[in-house]
């Protein structure tokens, strides 16, 4: 598995997409019911594959990430090959703004997933834009 398995609630919300995924992979509703009962390992692999497809699609669309902590906020703009950071910290009552850019070290989507796993949240870019005007 490349990313993380979707939980039951997430799978339920994406039930239509999951059905389409099964159909594209030649699995009928009847086949799926049998697989769930008689081939639980295979059923889990199918759910894992679907989870990766969902994550990959979401990460490809991701343009901005935010991570807001007590005294430091991180706002990221995620281009195709480069990630831009705007870091705002509070020190002695003053806001200090720092910026940096770097190319992705490995696969863009994998790096973004790691960042999300470490507390970043996908955003609409409003915060990044507001500090980079």
N, C-alpha and C positions, 0 to 999 in steps of 0.2 A: 504494500500500500504506500502510495506516494505522499498523501496528506493525512487527513483524519477521517474516521468514519462518522457519518452523520448519525445523530441520535434518533430515537424513535419519533420524537415530536417533529424534528426536521424532515424525516422521511415521510411522515404523514402529510406535512404541508406540501411536499413535492410528489405526492402520489401519482398525479397525472404524468409528470415528467418520468417517474420511475416506470410506469406502464409503457410509455413510449420507448424508453430505454430497453425494456424487455422485448418489445415488439421488434425493434431494430436488430436485436440480437437473436431473433428467431425463437423467442420463448413466449408461448401462449399463456393465457391465464391458467388454464388447466395444468400445463407443464410447471408453472411457477408453484402452484399449490402442491404438486407432487414433490418438487425439489425441496420446498420448505420442510416437508415431513420426512422424506427419505434420504435427502442429501444435504444435511444441514451445513457441512463444510462448504459445499458448492454454493449453497444459498448465501452464506456469509461472504464468499468471494465475489459473488455477483453484487451484493450490497456494497462491498468495498470498492469495486470497480465503478459503480454508479456514484459513490461518494467522491471518488477522485475526479470523475467527469464534472460533477457539480462544482467542486472546489476549483478545478482548472478554469472553468468558464468564468467563475466569479473573480478569480485572481487576474485573469487576462483583462477584465474590464476595470480593474482597480487602478485608479489614477492618483488617489490621495489616501494617506494614513495619518492618524493623529494618535499621540500618546500623551495624556495629561496626568502629571503626578503632582504632588504637593507644591513644590517650589520650582518645578521645571516642566515645560511643555515642549513637545516635539511635534513638528508638522512636516510631513513628507510629501513631496510631489514625485510620483513614480513614472518616469518616462520609459520608453522602450528599452534603452540601454543604460540609462543614468538615473540615479536617485538623488534628489535634492532635499536637503534638510534645513529647516529653520528652527533653531532651539532658542527658547526664551526662558531665562532663569531670573529669579529674584535674589538680589544680594544687597544687603543694607538698605532695603526699601526701594532699590532701583531695579528696573528691568534691563537685563542684558540680552541683546539679540545677537546670535551667532548663526552664520550660514555656512554650508559646505555642500559639495556635490562629489559624487564618486560613481564610477561604473559598477554595475552589479558584478559580484565576484563569480557567481554561478548562475544557474537558471533564475530568471527574474521572478517567476511565479513561486518557486521554492523559497527564495529569500523573503518575498512578501508574506508567505505562509508562516515562516519562522518569526517574522516581526509580529504578525497577528497572534501567534502562539505565545509571544512574550509581552502581550498587553496592548499592542496597537489595535486601533479600530479603523475600519474602512470609513472614509468620510467623503463629503461632497467637495472639499477643497476650500470651503469658506474661510476656515481659520488660516490656512496657508496663504491664501490671497490677501487676507487682511493684514498680515505682517510683512508681506512682500510687495507693498505698493510704493 
